[in-house]
Amino acid sequence: MNIKRLHIIFLLFVLIVFKGFSQINNAKISYKVKINTNIDSLYKINPERGKFFKMIFNEINTINMELVYINGVSIFKEIPSIFISKKQESFHKLAKTVARISDSFYTNLGDKTSSVYYNFEGVNILISSDFNYKWELSNEKKIVGDFECYKALTVYTYKDRKGNLKKVPIVAWYTSKLPIPLGPKNYVGLPGLILELEEGENTIVFYATKIQLDLKDIHEINFPKDVKIVTQEEFDKITKDSYNGFFNMN
């Protein structure tokens, strides 16, 4: 077999593989969450507060998430947990607040919108926005699971409880082998699926543990109804008041 024929066979193989991935109709990706923050220094300053945050951090490490994608629409949500006490359930809710995890994140690739859904103290709340992340792509790469991934950087900007503007560095590792421009939460717009994402400097990490493609049991994703639409600033105030009330009881 000559070199030219081998080259043609290789190109055909590449085209077949790419075509297969580019026609992904649906997908289900499982993610786990972990936190890398060291709270030893906080223990030395304030043991009670250190103990309090350790319980929250332990709960963060129990969070399991799932990204479901079908025909241009996706939902990123928590896999329900089983609690052994009301106290654990309360700390779990605080853990989700610390990790900025809502009840659900919706993305519509067609109209390029992303929505964050919360059921907060019995009220259904929806925060909707356009895609607004500006990604800086890098040639740096590493293996995540079975996939070669490339590094991408962006910044998440928000206001803290005192109204100060904060910037959180975001590091994403995506694979072009799975050309779905989605990932944890509402981090979207990269030329491939995000398999690992770091929020902040060695703090919250999301990492994929299972990838399922073209399943037969995935149904249509429906956006929530009967919701109260608020701005991010309005929701920040709601969670601030709730957080301060809980913290003052401990």
Residue pairs with C-beta under 8 A, 6 or more apart in sequence:
21 177
21 178
21 179
22 179
24 69
24 178
24 179
24 180
24 213
24 214
25 70
25 71
25 214
26 68
26 69
26 70
26 71
26 213
26 214
26 215
26 218
27 67
27 68
27 69
27 178
27 180
27 193
27 211
27 212
27 213
27 214
27 215
28 66
28 67
28 68
28 69
28 211
28 212
28 215
28 218
29 66
29 67
29 69
29 193
29 208
29 210
29 211
29 212
30 64
30 65
30 66
30 79
30 208
30 209
30 210
30 211
31 64
31 65
31 66
31 67
31 184
31 206
31 207
31 208
31 209
32 63
32 64
32 65
32 206
32 207
32 209
33 60
33 61
33 63
33 64
33 65
33 99
33 101
33 204
33 205
33 206
34 60
34 61
34 204
34 205
34 207
35 57
35 60
35 61
35 99
35 203
35 204
35 205
36 202
36 203
36 205
37 57
37 202
37 203
39 50
39 53
39 54
39 57
42 49
42 50
42 53
43 50
43 51
44 50
48 250
52 247
52 250
55 91
56 91
56 94
56 95
56 98
57 95
59 88
59 91
59 92
59 94
59 95
60 95
60 98
60 99
60 204
62 81
62 92
62 95
63 78
63 81
63 92
63 95
63 96
63 99
63 101
64 78
64 79
64 81
65 76
65 77
65 78
65 79
65 101
65 184
65 206
66 76
66 77
66 78
66 79
67 74
67 75
67 76
67 182
67 183
67 184
68 74
68 75
68 76
68 77
68 218
68 221
69 180
69 182
70 218
70 219
70 220
70 221
72 108
72 109
72 110
73 106
73 107
73 108
73 109
73 110
73 221
74 106
74 107
74 109
74 182
74 221
75 104
75 105
75 106
75 107
75 221
76 104
76 105
76 107
76 182
76 184
76 185
76 186
77 103
77 104
77 105
78 96
78 101
78 103
81 92
83 89
83 92
90 246
94 243
94 246
96 102
97 239
97 243
99 199
99 204
100 185
100 199
100 204
101 185
102 116
102 117
102 118
103 117
103 118
103 119
104 116
104 117
104 224
105 114
105 115
105 116
105 117
105 185
105 186
106 114
106 115
106 116
106 117
106 221
106 223
106 224
107 113
107 114
107 115
107 182
107 186
107 188
108 114
109 181
109 182
109 188
112 130
112 131
113 128
113 129
113 130
113 131
114 128
114 129
114 130
114 131
114 186
114 188
115 126
115 127
115 128
115 129
115 186
115 223
116 126
116 127
116 128
116 186
117 124
117 125
117 126
117 127
117 224
117 227
118 124
118 125
118 126
118 127
118 235
119 125
120 235
120 238
120 239
120 242
121 242
123 228
124 224
124 226
124 227
124 228
125 227
125 228
125 229
125 230
125 235
125 238
126 224
126 227
126 228
126 229
126 230
127 229
127 230
127 231
127 232
127 235
128 229
129 232
131 188
131 189
133 154
133 156
133 170
133 187
133 188
133 189
134 154
135 152
135 153
135 154
135 172
135 189
135 190
136 152
136 153
136 154
137 150
137 151
137 152
137 190
138 150
138 151
138 152
138 153
139 150
140 150
140 151
141 148
141 149
141 150
141 151
142 148
142 149
142 151
142 173
143 149
144 173
144 175
144 195
144 196
144 207
144 208
145 195
145 208
145 211
147 175
147 177
147 178
147 195
148 175
148 177
149 173
149 174
149 175
149 195
149 196
150 173
150 174
150 175
150 176
150 192
151 171
151 172
151 173
152 171
152 172
152 173
152 174
152 190
153 169
153 170
153 171
153 172
154 170
154 172
154 187
155 167
155 168
155 169
155 170
156 167
156 168
156 170
156 199
157 165
157 166
157 167
157 168
158 165
158 166
158 168
158 232
158 236
159 165
159 166
159 233
159 236
160 166
161 236
161 240
161 243
161 244
168 199
168 200
169 200
169 201
170 187
170 197
170 198
170 199
171 197
171 198
172 183
172 187
172 190
172 194
172 196
172 197
172 198
173 194
173 195
173 196
173 197
174 183
174 190
174 191
174 192
174 193
174 194
174 195
175 192
175 193
175 195
176 191
176 192
177 192
178 192
178 193
178 211
178 213
179 191
179 192
179 193
180 192
180 193
181 188
181 189
181 190
181 191
181 192
181 193
182 188
182 193
182 194
183 190
183 193
183 194
183 197
183 206
184 194
184 197
184 206
185 197
185 206
187 194
187 197
193 211
195 207
195 208
196 205
196 206
196 207
196 208
197 205
197 206
197 207
198 204
198 205
199 205
199 206
230 238
